[in-house]
Amino acid sequence: MNKNLKEVALVFFKLGCFAFGGPAAHIAMMEDEVVNKRKWMSLDYFLDLIGTTNFIPGPNSTEMTMHCGYERAGKFGLFVAGIAFIIPATIITAILAYLYATYGALPEVAPFIFGIKPAVLAIIASAVLKLGRKAIKTRALTILGLLVLVASLLGVNEVLALLSAGVLGTLYLYIQDSIKGNLNGLIPLLLTSGLGFTASKITALNVFWVFLKVGAILYGSGYVLFAYLDAELVTRGWLTRAVLIDAIAVGQFTPGPVLSTSTFIGYQLSGFAGALAATIGIFLPSFLFVLLLNPYITKMRQSKILRYFLDAVNVAAVAVMLAVLLVMAKVTLVDWKAIVIVIGSALLVFRTKLSVIWVIILGSILGYVFIEYL
């Protein structure tokens, strides 16, 4: 393994072990690692990767790891980064799936999660501030970002909000600069909705096809996954809603992509083979989408029309992250203990150069101490 590939593997394996808090937090931690610490790319380019990632199906943060790996170490880097990021959560989830199937319960981790959530808020806030400073280039983009923020808080689908912002921003900037052109360069979105089937026996192959379909059409954050799985598995009678709720809990307190929940569900459906089939099925489309898209990002940046589009989408993406932050803050900061943790975490994030991973660890320890002893 060459030096760059080894570096990619180590960076994203580490993130896979400590990246709690969902896509917004994961991207914030990635920005700290690949832009601030290692200088793999500029913040502008990182923003463009976020913008393009929002318009292909699959888990945004996992696809960001693949883009970053591609930029550092080529096509092999794409696969190494994605796999390294996924593996820790998959292994932890597989172990939990076995324990759940054997003993019918999950371990008690609530005190640690209580501390992690406020720490994650500080990390997301830091990323929103830095990315926002880069993304907000004009008054028009500021207004566009505010509109997307309001729309997101009102419950508008994030993909619809991002796409609308991209189109409106492009039209405005195009007219403003009086440049002749057209919008034919915009990348179309391809939704795959087939592959439906009914099977009397649940096999690993059945599980693979269900999760492959979900991975190919899943837009937005990984949490949308649960709505898909309810429709695909619960209504079909393959899984009870109680087990799905427990699976959601697993996704909440394991690090890395929330889509690792698929490993847990696959195990309940068809044992170890089902866990492997579900994991491969849910993540395979992302690898293929990023592999096809990444080589064109540089050309997209050189096109004036697509540059306008990316500028608008980048602002919208930051607005969506801010909306996520506000919603998370509302449900997380419910007592003095959480407020103390978020203030302490914010001081560490904004006033020191301490790695965000240590902020996560310290937050989890404080959460445990506060819940168990205060």
Secondary structure, DSSP 8 states (H G I E B T S, - for coil): --HHHHHHHHHHHHHHHH--S-HHHHHHHHIIIIIIIS-SS-HHHHHHHHHHHTTSSS-HHHHHHHHHHHHHHHHHHHHHHHHHHHHHHHHHHHHHHHHHHHHS-----HHHHHHHHHHHHHHHHHHHHHHHHHH--SHHHHHHHHHHHHHHHTT--HHHHHHHHHHHHHHHHHHHHT----STTS-------------SS--HHHHHHHHHHHHHH--SSGGGHHHHHIIIIITTTSS-HHHHHHHHHHHHHSSS-GGGHHHHHHHHHHHHHHHHHHHHHHHHHHHHHHHHHGGGHHHHHH-HHHHHHHHHHHHHHHHHHHHHHHHHHHHH--SHHHHHHHHHHHHHHHHS---HHHHHHHHHHHHHHHHHH-
